[in-house]
Amino acid sequence: MRSIALLNQKGGVGKTTTTANLGACLAMLGKKVLVIDMDPQANLSVHLGVDIHNLKYSVYNLIMGECKPEEVIINTGIENLDIIPANIELSGAEIELVGVVGRETVLKEYLGDVLDTYDYVLVDCPPSLGLLTLNVLTFVHELFIPLQTEFFALQGVSKLLDTYEVVRKRLNHNLEITGIIFCMYTSRARLCNEVIEKVKEFPPLGDKAFTTIIRKNVKLSESPSHGKPIISYAPGSHGSEDYRALAKEVVQQENSKVS
């Protein structure tokens, strides 16, 4: 089982879009996938067609110890793709967990062994480096960083890397950055290519970049409002083509490790 957090404390970089669509494309390849929505905005849940206003349980109930993992996991309607959804209740979790002993590891504790039934677990982190994000980083083994190909792409990445180093040293020695995903790419913008080159020259990140680049695509922007991943909403679009290619590259990482 590969457990992967998708994290960037800068919002609007394609993090949730990538979690939803990469998860769906991995499922299409026959992998059993669980996505976990750890963002109080619940955009991942909405993107995958979950009615967040009528949930019996959400990830909030799970980390508060109010339900078991099997009670909160729901199928997205896509074969092989399950989700632990979120809703607005999650916004109060960081405050409620302040006085809890071992508060950085409650998610890992309550998930138990359920993760072992999946090939991939993808976690959509909130755009911050707070307690919810720390809970994710304590149990995943890998970190994917989506980066928008624009001027401010590297702003804040150094802080994210500092957090990564602290978590790796103190809480999770197994955590590794295994992927940089360039999103919202426009081939006509010279700046996009300049940003990609600068990232590749950045020592901790350069050799982690995926070959697949996610192009800016209208259909990708439309699909969340229809509650569908891009392969269901617009299978012939550039967005679908790019995320299918990314999923194959992610699987190839696994094959490379085995070989």
C-alpha positions as semicolon CSV with decimal commas, in nm:
position;residue;x (nm);y (nm);z (nm)
1;M;0,000;0,000;0,000
2;R;0,129;0,345;-0,095
3;S;0,012;0,630;0,126
4;I;0,060;0,974;-0,031
5;A;-0,019;1,324;0,096
6;L;-0,080;1,598;-0,158
7;L;0,034;1,917;0,008
8;N;0,105;2,279;-0,067
9;Q;0,019;2,551;0,182
10;K;-0,051;2,787;-0,108
11;G;-0,413;2,750;-0,217
12;G;-0,536;2,725;-0,574
13;V;-0,244;2,524;-0,711
14;G;-0,440;2,218;-0,826
15;K;-0,397;2,007;-0,513
16;T;-0,758;1,894;-0,477
17;T;-0,803;1,860;-0,852
18;T;-0,498;1,635;-0,862
19;T;-0,611;1,422;-0,566
20;A;-0,952;1,359;-0,722
21;N;-0,835;1,294;-1,075
22;L;-0,520;1,100;-0,995
23;G;-0,727;0,882;-0,763
24;A;-0,986;0,818;-1,034
25;C;-0,723;0,740;-1,296
26;L;-0,541;0,498;-1,065
27;A;-0,874;0,327;-0,999
28;M;-0,929;0,305;-1,375
29;L;-0,597;0,119;-1,397
30;G;-0,739;-0,144;-1,162
31;K;-0,584;-0,015;-0,840
32;K;-0,796;-0,008;-0,525
33;V;-0,783;0,355;-0,411
34;L;-0,894;0,544;-0,100
35;V;-0,891;0,924;-0,101
36;I;-0,919;1,113;0,227
37;D;-1,048;1,470;0,244
38;M;-0,865;1,653;0,524
39;D;-0,962;2,003;0,412
40;P;-1,256;2,166;0,598
41;Q;-1,363;2,324;0,269
42;A;-1,450;1,967;0,158
43;N;-1,375;2,044;-0,207
44;L;-1,247;1,693;-0,272
45;S;-1,571;1,543;-0,141
46;V;-1,781;1,775;-0,359
47;H;-1,562;1,704;-0,661
48;L;-1,634;1,332;-0,627
49;G;-2,010;1,377;-0,594
50;V;-2,049;1,348;-0,215
51;D;-2,346;1,528;-0,057
52;I;-2,149;1,689;0,226
53;H;-2,462;1,830;0,391
54;N;-2,617;1,490;0,455
55;L;-2,330;1,279;0,583
56;K;-2,387;1,042;0,872
57;Y;-2,014;1,047;0,947
58;S;-1,718;1,243;0,816
59;V;-1,344;1,244;0,880
60;Y;-1,418;1,478;1,172
61;N;-1,614;1,202;1,349
62;L;-1,332;0,959;1,277
63;I;-1,055;1,167;1,433
64;M;-1,279;1,243;1,729
65;G;-1,321;0,869;1,789
66;E;-1,694;0,879;1,724
67;C;-1,702;0,616;1,448
68;K;-1,499;0,336;1,296
69;P;-1,319;0,367;0,960
70;E;-1,557;0,126;0,788
71;E;-1,851;0,347;0,897
72;V;-1,711;0,661;0,734
73;I;-1,570;0,517;0,409
74;I;-1,812;0,550;0,118
75;N;-1,785;0,451;-0,247
76;T;-1,771;0,735;-0,498
77;G;-1,974;0,550;-0,759
78;I;-1,650;0,482;-0,947
79;E;-1,524;0,127;-0,935
80;N;-1,223;0,084;-0,702
81;L;-1,244;0,442;-0,571
82;D;-1,358;0,507;-0,211
83;I;-1,350;0,827;-0,006
84;I;-1,344;0,938;0,355
85;P;-1,533;1,266;0,312
86;A;-1,514;1,594;0,502
87;N;-1,755;1,873;0,583
88;I;-1,746;2,206;0,765
89;E;-1,732;2,032;1,106
90;L;-1,365;1,962;1,039
91;S;-1,286;2,333;1,076
92;G;-1,318;2,303;1,454
93;A;-1,101;1,994;1,488
94;E;-0,768;2,171;1,538
95;I;-0,904;2,365;1,837
96;E;-1,074;2,059;1,986
97;L;-0,758;1,851;1,956
98;V;-0,529;2,101;2,128
99;G;-0,561;1,935;2,469
100;V;-0,550;1,577;2,340
101;V;-0,243;1,371;2,421
102;G;-0,078;1,254;2,099
103;R;-0,288;1,497;1,897
104;E;-0,051;1,475;1,597
105;T;-0,126;1,104;1,551
106;V;-0,501;1,065;1,612
107;L;-0,577;1,011;1,242
108;K;-0,320;0,733;1,220
109;E;-0,457;0,577;1,539
110;Y;-0,821;0,575;1,432
111;L;-0,759;0,461;1,075
112;G;-0,618;0,137;1,214
113;D;-0,554;-0,141;0,965
114;V;-0,816;-0,037;0,711
115;L;-0,552;0,121;0,488
116;D;-0,397;-0,219;0,422
117;T;-0,695;-0,315;0,206
118;Y;-0,599;-0,050;-0,054
119;D;-0,325;-0,019;-0,313
120;Y;-0,316;0,360;-0,284
121;V;-0,428;0,606;-0,018
122;L;-0,424;0,970;-0,133
123;V;-0,483;1,248;0,119
124;D;-0,590;1,599;0,023
125;C;-0,436;1,829;0,285
126;P;-0,565;2,174;0,379
127;P;-0,368;2,473;0,244
128;S;-0,187;2,522;0,575
129;L;0,076;2,354;0,790
130;G;-0,142;2,314;1,099
131;L;-0,248;2,020;1,312
132;L;-0,464;1,853;1,046
133;T;-0,172;1,851;0,805
134;L;0,062;1,718;1,074
135;N;-0,181;1,432;1,135
136;V;-0,155;1,338;0,770
137;L;0,224;1,364;0,759
138;T;0,263;1,133;1,058
139;F;0,108;0,832;0,881
140;V;0,179;0,870;0,507
141;H;0,506;0,749;0,359
142;E;0,513;0,982;0,059
143;L;0,457;1,346;-0,022
144;F;0,351;1,485;-0,360
145;I;0,376;1,863;-0,400
146;P;0,155;2,018;-0,670
147;L;0,303;2,342;-0,801
148;Q;0,135;2,599;-1,021
149;T;0,362;2,714;-1,302
150;E;0,357;3,082;-1,208
151;F;0,583;3,341;-1,045
152;F;0,493;3,265;-0,682
153;A;0,531;2,887;-0,721
154;L;0,841;2,867;-0,506
155;Q;0,716;3,115;-0,247
156;G;0,659;2,923;0,071
157;V;0,808;2,598;-0,058
158;S;1,111;2,650;0,164
159;K;0,880;2,667;0,467
160;L;0,704;2,351;0,354
161;L;1,042;2,179;0,323
162;D;1,135;2,295;0,673
163;T;0,813;2,141;0,807
164;Y;0,884;1,822;0,614
165;E;1,231;1,796;0,769
166;V;1,096;1,849;1,123
167;V;0,820;1,589;1,078
168;R;1,064;1,343;0,926
169;K;1,307;1,385;1,214
170;R;1,058;1,382;1,502
171;L;0,738;1,208;1,395
172;N;0,777;1,001;1,078
173;H;1,120;0,878;0,971
174;N;0,966;0,706;0,667
175;L;0,833;1,024;0,505
176;E;0,981;1,102;0,163
177;I;0,910;1,361;-0,105
178;T;0,850;1,142;-0,410
179;G;0,679;1,372;-0,659
180;I;0,649;1,730;-0,783
181;I;0,346;1,785;-1,006
182;F;0,335;2,093;-1,230
183;C;-0,024;2,211;-1,273
184;M;-0,212;2,478;-1,471
185;Y;0,053;2,485;-1,741
186;T;0,008;2,709;-2,045
187;S;0,251;2,639;-2,328
188;R;0,217;2,992;-2,463
189;A;0,342;3,150;-2,140
190;R;0,721;3,173;-2,132
191;L;0,702;3,219;-1,755
192;C;0,560;2,867;-1,712
193;N;0,868;2,713;-1,869
194;E;1,096;2,939;-1,665
195;V;0,929;2,829;-1,341
196;I;0,965;2,462;-1,434
197;E;1,335;2,511;-1,505
198;K;1,388;2,695;-1,175
199;V;1,217;2,418;-0,979
200;K;1,429;2,157;-1,151
201;E;1,738;2,351;-1,041
202;F;1,615;2,358;-0,679
203;P;1,826;2,086;-0,509
204;P;1,564;1,912;-0,287
205;L;1,298;1,909;-0,560
206;G;1,456;1,901;-0,904
207;D;1,488;1,525;-0,953
208;K;1,142;1,461;-0,806
209;A;0,944;1,629;-1,085
210;F;0,707;1,412;-1,287
211;T;0,749;1,421;-1,664
212;T;0,373;1,465;-1,704
213;I;0,262;1,828;-1,679
214;I;-0,104;1,912;-1,615
215;R;-0,219;2,165;-1,870
216;K;-0,470;2,439;-1,791
217;N;-0,801;2,307;-1,918
218;V;-1,157;2,443;-1,905
219;K;-1,305;2,095;-1,861
220;L;-1,090;2,042;-1,551
221;S;-1,241;2,356;-1,401
222;E;-1,595;2,248;-1,489
223;S;-1,585;1,888;-1,367
224;P;-1,605;1,958;-0,988
225;S;-1,939;2,136;-1,030
226;H;-2,074;1,817;-1,188
227;G;-1,938;1,598;-0,907
228;K;-1,725;1,395;-1,145
229;P;-1,355;1,337;-1,208
230;I;-1,232;1,443;-1,548
231;I;-1,221;1,088;-1,690
232;S;-1,597;1,063;-1,634
233;Y;-1,692;1,421;-1,720
234;A;-1,478;1,476;-2,028
235;P;-1,280;1,161;-2,112
236;G;-1,150;1,305;-2,439
237;S;-1,015;1,629;-2,290
238;H;-0,654;1,736;-2,235
239;G;-0,719;1,715;-1,860
240;S;-0,820;1,351;-1,887
241;E;-0,521;1,276;-2,107
242;D;-0,280;1,441;-1,862
243;Y;-0,411;1,272;-1,548
244;R;-0,417;0,932;-1,718
245;A;-0,051;0,985;-1,808
246;L;0,030;1,097;-1,453
247;A;-0,137;0,789;-1,305
248;K;0,072;0,563;-1,529
249;E;0,384;0,749;-1,418
250;V;0,291;0,703;-1,051
251;V;0,244;0,329;-1,106
252;Q;0,575;0,319;-1,291
253;Q;0,745;0,462;-0,980
254;E;0,625;0,155;-0,795
255;N;0,745;-0,078;-1,067
256;S;1,086;0,092;-1,066
257;K;1,121;0,036;-0,691
258;V;1,033;-0,330;-0,727
259;S;1,281;-0,381;-1,008
